[in-house]
Amino acid sequence: MTEKLKYELIKKLPDFEIRRYPAFSKITVTSPGSFMPAGNRAFQPLVTFISGANDERQKIAMTAPVLQQPLSDELHRVSFVLPEDIAFENIPVPRNSSIERELAPEHYSAVRAFRGGWNQERFYLEGELLTRAVRDAGLQSVGTLYWARFDPPWKPGFLKENEVLIDLEGYGNEN
């Protein structure tokens, strides 16, 4: 069974959830191109890294989700969350210089889950629904929307599990 990124459910609202994510390690590639091609292009170096293309030749289990964050229409950051037992300081050095090792700090996010296939139009539609629901709930978001994919590309679209997320500013301090 694929390890999934852990979180604490803080609050369930009609159109989204508020979650607290503890700090976690990830590897990231910033890829040029539009939404789908950039995601596909970034996937290969990341999968090669976890297959052993690192200074320790260490194989690392695939986890879920794969995260993708548009930086612009033609630039995207794609990340593999690493297994929980791999601390940031123990991430092997990548052989590919395009791979960044990162520690995501603890944070609160608004999350809208949806099923089905994924593409740029679907991401922006679900993202707009999340953005509106967060605003209507009186919450303040920070940063940009990002997307979490949980399933391999060969899984039938109607069975795929996806999420759109946006981090929340100040949440947890007074809530």
C-alpha positions, 0 to 999 in steps of 0.5 A: 500500500502506498504511504500517504502524506499524513495530516490532522483534520481540523474542520470539515465545511460543506465545500472543503476541509481545513487540515494541519500538515506537519513538516515533511520532506519532499523533492521538487523539479521546476518544469517549463511548459503548460500544465500537463506537459510540465507535470509529465516532464517533471515526473521522470527525473523525480521517479529516477531519483527515487529509483536510485539516481542519488549519491547513495543509490538509495531506492525510495518508496513512492508515496502519495500525493504528487504535488503540482503548483503552477508558478505561471501558465508556463512554469510549474513546480512538481514534488514527490512527498518522501516517506515519513521516515526520511528526515530532511537531513537524510535525503540523498543528494540527487545526481540530477541538478534540477532536483531540489531537496526541500522541507515543507514547514508545518502549515494549515491548508484549505483542501477540496477533494474531487474524483475524476480525471485531471487536466488544467481546466478541471484544476482551475474549475475546482480551484475557483470553487475552493477559492470562493468557499475559503473567501465565503468562510471568512478565511485568508489564503496565502500563496497560490493554489496547488494540486495533489494527485494520488493515483497513477496515470493508468487508473481509470479516470472515474476512480482517481482521487485528487485535491486542490489546496491553498494554504491559510494565513494565520490559521491555527494561531487564533482559530 
